[in-house]
Amino acid sequence: MGTKRIRTDPADGDFDKLSVPPGFASLTSFYLKKLENTEESCNTTAFASASKEEPILTETTLDMDHMVDVATLKRSLGNRPWILNEKSNHHQEESDSEQSVKELSSETCLPKGVSRGCPGCSNCLKVTARWRPGDAKIDVLEEAPVFYPTEKEFSETLKYIASIRPGLEQYGICRIVPPPSWKPPCCIKKRNIWESSTFVTQIQRVDGLHNQYLHKKMVKIYENRSLKTGLKHGVGKGYTINREEVGCFGGFESEPGTEFTLQTFKKYADDFKDQYFGIKDKVLQKQSKLSVENIEGEYRRIVENPTEEIEVLYGENLDTGTFGSGFPTVSNPLEASDYQKYLKLGWNLNNVPRLPGSLSFESNDTSDLFVPRLHVGMCFSSFCWKVEEHYLYSLHYLHLGAPKIWHGVPGRYATKFEAATKKHLSDFLVGQPNLHDKLVAKLTPSTLKSEGVPVYRCVQNPGEFVLVLPGANYSGFDCGFNCSEAVNFAPIDWLPHGQNAVELYREKGRRTLISHDKLLLEAAREAVRAQWEITLLKKNTADNLSWDGFCGKDGILAKALKSRLKSESNRREYLCSSSRSQRMDKNFDVAVKRECCMCLYDLHLSAASCPCSANMYTCLNHVKQLCSCAWSEKIFLFRYEISELNVLVEALEGKLSAVHRWARDYLKLTLHSHVSRDSLQPDSQAEESKVKVHKSRNAVIFDVISIKAEVKAHLLREKSKIKELKAKEKTTEPRVVSSGIAKHISFLLADSPSEASSDTSSASSSSDSDDT
């Protein structure tokens, strides 16, 4: 049976249709991928590499330089190492995904250096690979700074972190060594956790971290699983696959391993290290004493120049709410009674996200993000280059075990870091511009340094903290069995970094894990409440003073809100001239997080919809992409008007009239309700409030009466002076009290905010200086 050829000469003006052979789908594009002869390419240090894909096009897309005989090509498949891939063939993709681990291990051509399990035991291992000290790879890196806080400095966690942050930004990470008195209990060593709590490990191929071939395979797996997961969820454009959905672990593909307890995993990890480094071999012990530098040099050799397959296990992101925390928690009565000192201490990672001055108001969106996580490692287990979600701060504490080696890149070099990633991983980032966020290769420090990216080294010992600043990239590995705990947190100075992160996520169509606008507005409201209590009630608590410190025209809160308001105002002014604008329901995003169906941007502050698309919303940037309906049909939802947000900005800048207005109209604060609310506080100060509530109320009333009396006396003095002036100079006009002073006098003499408002409504508006 003959087969027609495709005439691809553009001068012909038309093309003959292709007769499709059996087994081939029509109207689709195909790709040819040439594979090297495996017998010639396999050796102990190199892997088979795939050449660039070259399309052979049918009716839909045509190669203008060649003519392709498909039948001839099909016959040649039997004796040539060519693979015909159809982009739309999902069956082959599923097969690749299911057998990914087998393919990775079979095509590397390296001898196995670690064998796990036997007929009688699944947790035993035999290590045939051996330490090669003569081939060690050493990178000379500058050390990250180390801080030694005093007892007094250490007592205020966020204040101390804020004090070291300016000098730390050029490094991105640092090590914090607590004072000698810091001796917290290690709660995971208790019998019920150490011997009973189990976790599922992940298998890591250390020798594959730096190998381009493996990464190409993993890109294939990533694409397959992304497609299947997207189809499973019934979503199309804009769906973002997260690390858990594709099984991406520590920056590379992983396979679930065996289940362990901490006790059995320590035995396994120690056995691996003993066999690999010959620690029990007396001859090797005499030749060299094992140090952190020895382990680091061997790790670098395995990554860059492997001679065997090295598989290790690692327990990542264990939920402390389920597994248990290394620090005392309130939920455990025994820990609460035995370790009162460390239960409420700021350096207890369970407390850090909710310290005064830290943002953690949301209960649903952020509940998982701000929960501490446990990490259990062994020698060579790795965490590849990553940056924290939303550019949050992260604090890491090493409870016990062997040291952990860190590498950090400052956030200011994020652009160069991304450029280096794309340059050295360009082969498999083609067509997947966002893939490096999910699957980042183990770029060596020397590679990054050659691209102008500084890398700093840090060795964390048990009992020490490592602090990672917003936007910093970091990676590292373990020198042996250890257990660490980490948590994200967001102090006020994080707000500009968080805004940059959500804008970047919008550009990449990446789902946000927290509502940045909700955090920002909640922080602004708390600051206004604090200013109101300080101004009117003279309630100078530590919490109020802390919030007040973030206010002012140069304060971080006012600047952050003003910046966000500027972009929001521009979008509304340009897009929302329609009369179909309405107030957003206060419960719009309470039960479910609302996102733009196009770019996944959070819609807490504003959104757009259309009657034709129920329960579908977009941000103001993608209103036109929502549907094809006329612009007049679109509905715009706003939580606040721009004028209302401007009042909030003025309140944060310190304008007293704006503070009183926002507190009264939006926080519903009045003197009577505030005193009543304080008397019913359910927190630890409830008993003290009950005892002093009567005195507090009397004191507040007395203060207001005293202020009124003082103002009246001042007015009488002013009147007498005016009379004296009139008597001396009858032609001189009397002095007039300025409108700004008149407004404050009216507010102080009024018995309620509403009375003050009515008294001052006739007065002319005053300047900021008059109000102050």
Order of alpha helices (4+ residues) and beta strands (2+ residues): beta-alpha-beta-alpha-beta-alpha-alpha-beta-beta-beta-beta-alpha-alpha-beta-alpha-beta-alpha-alpha-beta-beta-beta-alpha-alpha-alpha-beta-alpha-alpha-alpha-beta-beta-beta-beta-alpha-alpha-alpha-alpha-beta-beta-beta-beta-alpha-alpha-alpha-alpha-beta-beta-beta-alpha-beta-alpha-alpha-alpha-alpha-alpha-alpha-alpha
